Amino acid sequence: MSSTHPAIATSSLTHLSLIHVATPIPVGPQVLVRVHWTASTPLDLHITDGGLLAEYPQILGDGAAGTVVAVGPDVKRLKVGDRVFGFTFKSQESKAHQEFVLAEEWEWGVVPEGVAMRDAVTLPNNFVTVFHAGTTDLGFGMPWPRPNAYVPNDADALVLIWGGASSVGQYALQILRYYGYTNIAVTASEKHHEKLRGYGAKWTVDYRNSGAVDAVRKIEEKEGKKVRFVLDCIGSLEGSVKPIAQIAKRGARVAVLLPVIVRDVSETEGPVYGMDVQGCAEWAEGVEVRGVRTHFYQNPDIMPTMLREGVVEPNKTRVIEADTMLERARKAMGALRGKEASGERLVWRIAEE
């Protein structure tokens, strides 16, 4: 193993570079993983084009799948050679878009037998987002392990997932179905409706239709109840936040994935973001609105177990191909800018398996 390795970083606004960084040696409960696959996310775009949370050079990525190559002396569960995947983000050494990632043992789960790493890497950040938003921001009953015959107290509540075909939306549907939530409405492009109904959506609404808000209101009228929980997987001021603010009434809880996109990047203008979910729209009195900060997850068993037992299935993948790691990273970033992915994850190879 070389003393240095390649990493993808944003070195200035909108610019990606290949840099070389020192390969760390694990200590204590740390695990060093050679990354084979990663996935590009909207956060990578926000950091690159908007400078969000960037400290240059900023290595990108927070979802990795690879092989354990070294472990610290306090590691109990993993061993060299294990195939693992995880949501890693705490430091430059743990960012995913580099050949070797160092993170603590609890941040890694074992990839189940029969699951390809390129599929497993679609889970980490989105899966964690669902558990964090569901338990911390929305207050869903999602105990682990789930007790036999478990039914949450609010199982019959009307739940709205705005952006159901997004990666977060797909995992939210599957996980909420597992925990017994049955009255779930989703917004998504019509081409995804059949798949989302298979994941547990009771109602599907085309968000591109100008009547999407009215369609949700008709569901409320038919069911004789108001939407009680909303998970906004898009975080677009005009595209999701403002429409949701028209729907949510007193007693509703709304969780919006941060940042709020006030303006998308274009060829002539940079993006504009907001972090104040309460102040960016006119909410009805008595609506509780929370901005979702994903970085919360302390159980390495939940994600691989749900994947192994078929509670969730990986997102459909779109593999970004190119000759070099830098070219693959740039192509993935371009696909994010162009909003080319629909109902799928952009994944690409870091190192050969």
Residue pairs with C-beta under 8 A, 6 or more apart in sequence:
1 23
1 69
1 100
2 23
3 22
3 23
4 20
4 21
4 22
4 23
5 20
5 21
5 23
5 98
5 99
5 100
6 18
6 19
6 20
6 98
6 99
6 325
7 18
7 19
7 20
7 21
7 59
7 95
7 97
7 98
7 99
8 16
8 17
8 18
8 19
8 59
8 60
8 61
8 97
8 98
8 325
8 326
8 329
9 16
9 17
9 18
9 19
9 56
9 57
9 58
9 59
9 60
9 97
10 16
10 17
10 47
10 48
10 54
10 56
10 57
10 58
10 60
11 17
11 19
11 56
11 57
12 56
13 48
13 49
13 51
13 270
14 48
14 49
14 270
15 48
16 48
16 60
16 326
16 329
16 330
16 333
17 57
17 326
18 324
18 325
18 326
19 57
19 59
21 59
21 92
21 98
23 32
23 100
24 30
24 32
24 93
24 100
24 102
25 32
25 70
26 32
26 70
26 71
26 72
26 75
26 102
27 72
27 73
28 72
28 73
28 74
29 72
29 74
29 75
29 76
29 104
29 105
29 106
30 71
30 72
30 75
30 102
30 103
30 104
30 105
31 68
31 70
31 71
31 72
31 75
31 78
31 84
31 102
31 103
31 104
31 105
31 108
32 68
32 69
32 70
32 71
32 100
32 101
32 102
33 64
33 66
33 67
33 68
33 69
33 84
33 86
33 100
33 101
33 102
33 103
33 108
34 66
34 67
34 69
34 99
34 100
34 351
35 64
35 65
35 66
35 96
35 98
35 99
35 100
35 101
35 350
35 351
36 65
36 66
36 67
36 117
36 349
36 350
36 351
36 352
36 353
37 64
37 65
37 66
37 117
37 118
37 120
37 121
37 347
37 348
37 349
37 350
38 61
38 63
38 64
38 65
38 96
38 97
38 121
38 347
38 348
38 350
39 61
39 63
39 96
39 121
39 122
39 125
39 345
39 346
39 347
39 348
40 60
40 61
40 320
40 329
40 332
40 333
40 335
40 336
40 346
40 347
40 348
41 61
41 62
41 63
41 125
41 336
42 336
43 52
43 62
43 125
44 60
44 61
44 97
44 332
44 333
44 336
45 265
45 333
45 336
45 337
46 52
46 53
46 259
46 271
46 273
47 53
47 54
47 58
47 60
48 54
48 60
48 333
49 265
49 270
49 271
49 337
50 265
50 270
50 271
50 272
50 273
52 259
52 273
58 92
59 92
59 95
59 97
59 98
60 95
60 96
60 97
60 329
61 95
61 96
61 97
61 98
62 87
62 88
62 89
62 95
62 96
62 124
62 125
63 85
63 86
63 87
63 88
63 96
63 121
63 122
63 123
63 124
63 125
64 85
64 86
64 88
64 96
64 101
64 121
64 124
64 350
65 83
65 84
65 85
65 111
65 117
65 118
65 120
65 121
66 83
66 84
66 85
66 101
66 117
66 350
66 351
67 81
67 82
67 83
67 84
67 353
68 78
68 79
68 80
68 81
68 82
68 84
68 108
69 80
69 100
70 80
71 78
71 79
71 80
71 105
75 105
76 105
77 105
77 300
78 84
78 105
78 108
78 110
82 110
83 110
83 111
83 117
84 108
84 109
84 110
84 111
85 108
85 109
85 111
85 117
85 120
85 121
85 123
85 124
85 303
85 304
86 103
86 107
86 108
86 109
86 124
86 300
87 107
87 124
87 125
87 127
87 128
87 297
88 94
88 95
88 96
88 101
88 103
88 107
88 108
88 124
89 95
89 295
90 103
91 102
93 101
93 102
93 103
94 101
94 102
94 103
94 107
95 101
97 329
97 350
98 350
99 350
99 351
105 300
106 298
106 299
106 300
107 297
107 300
108 300
109 300
109 301
109 303
109 304
110 304
111 117
111 120
111 304
112 120
112 304
112 307
112 308
113 308
115 307
115 308
115 314
117 353
118 317
118 319
118 347
118 349
119 314
119 315
119 317
120 307
120 314
121 345
121 347
122 167
122 314
122 315
122 317
122 345
122 347
123 171
123 303
123 307
123 312
123 314
123 315
124 303
125 294
126 167
126 168
126 170
126 171
126 315
127 171
127 175
127 303
127 306
127 312
128 294
128 295
128 296
128 297
128 303
129 168
129 171
129 257
129 292
129 294
130 168
130 171
130 172
130 175
131 142
131 175
131 296
131 297
131 302
132 292
132 293
132 294
132 295
132 296
132 297
133 172
133 231
133 255
133 257
133 292
133 294
134 140
134 142
134 172
134 175
134 176
134 231
135 142
136 296
137 253
137 255
137 290
137 292
138 229
138 231
138 253
138 255
138 290
139 253
140 152
140 154
140 176
140 179
140 181
140 229
141 150
141 152
141 153
141 154
141 179
142 152
142 175
142 179
143 150
144 299
144 301
144 302
146 178
146 179
150 179
150 180
151 180
152 179
152 180
152 181
154 181
154 228
154 229
155 180
155 181
155 182
156 182
156 183
157 181
157 183
157 225
157 228
157 229
158 183
158 185
158 219
158 220
158 223
158 225
158 226
158 227
158 228
158 229
159 176
159 181
159 183
159 184
159 185
159 227
159 228
159 229
159 230
159 231
160 184
160 185
160 186
160 187
160 216
160 227
160 229
160 230
160 231
160 244
160 247
161 169
161 172
161 173
161 184
161 185
161 186
161 187
161 201
161 230
161 231
161 233
162 169
162 186
162 187
162 207
162 230
162 231
162 232
162 233
162 234
162 240
162 243
162 244
163 169
163 186
163 187
163 188
163 207
163 232
163 233
163 234
163 240
164 170
164 172
164 173
164 186
164 187
164 188
164 192
164 196
164 201
164 204
164 233
165 186
165 188
165 189
165 192
165 195
165 196
165 342
165 343
166 233
166 234
167 315
167 345
168 231
168 233
168 257
169 186
169 188
169 196
169 231
169 233
170 196
170 199
170 315
170 343
171 312
171 315
172 231
172 233
173 184
173 186
173 196
173 199
173 200
173 201
174 199
174 200
174 311
174 312
174 313
175 306
175 311
175 312
176 184
176 200
177 184
177 199
177 200
178 306
178 311
178 312
181 200
182 200
182 202
183 202
183 223
184 200
184 201
184 202
184 203
185 201
185 202
185 203
185 204
185 205
185 216
185 219
185 227
186 196
186 201
186 203
186 204
186 205
187 204
187 205
187 206
187 207
187 212
187 216
188 196
188 204
188 205
188 206
188 207
188 343
189 206
189 207
189 208
189 342
189 343
190 204
190 206
191 342
191 343
192 342
192 343
193 201
193 204
193 206
195 343
196 204
197 204
203 219
205 212
205 215
205 216
205 219
206 212
206 215
207 239
207 240
207 243
209 215
212 243
213 243
213 246
213 247
216 227
216 247
217 247
220 226
220 227
226 249
226 251
226 252
227 247
227 248
227 249
227 252
228 251
228 252
228 253
229 252
229 253
229 254
229 255
230 244
230 247
230 248
230 252
230 253
230 254
230 255
231 255
232 240
232 241
232 244
232 254
232 255
232 256
232 257
233 240
233 257
234 240
234 257
234 261
235 241
235 256
235 257
235 258
235 259
235 260
235 261
236 260
236 261
237 260
237 261
237 262
237 274
237 280
237 281
239 261
240 256
241 256
241 260
241 277
241 280
241 281
242 281
244 254
244 256
244 281
245 281
245 282
245 283
245 284
245 287
248 254
248 283
248 284
248 287
248 289
249 284
249 286
249 287
250 284
250 285
250 286
250 287
251 286
251 287
252 286
252 287
252 288
253 287
253 288
253 290
254 277
254 283
254 287
254 288
254 289
254 290
255 290
255 291
255 292
256 277
256 289
256 290
256 291
256 292
257 291
257 292
257 294
258 275
258 277
258 291
258 292
258 293
259 273
259 274
259 275
260 273
260 274
260 275
260 276
260 277
260 280
260 291
261 271
261 272
261 273
262 271
262 272
262 273
262 274
262 280
263 269
263 271
263 272
264 271
265 271
265 337
274 280
275 291
276 291
277 289
277 290
277 291
278 289
283 289
305 311
306 312
307 313
307 314
315 343
315 344
315 345
316 343
316 344
316 345
317 344
317 345
317 347
318 335
318 341
318 344
318 345
318 346
318 347
319 347
319 348
319 349
320 328
320 331
320 332
320 335
320 346
320 347
320 348
321 328
321 331
321 348
322 328
322 330
322 331
322 348
325 349
325 350
328 348
328 349
329 348
331 348
332 346
332 348
335 341
335 346
336 346
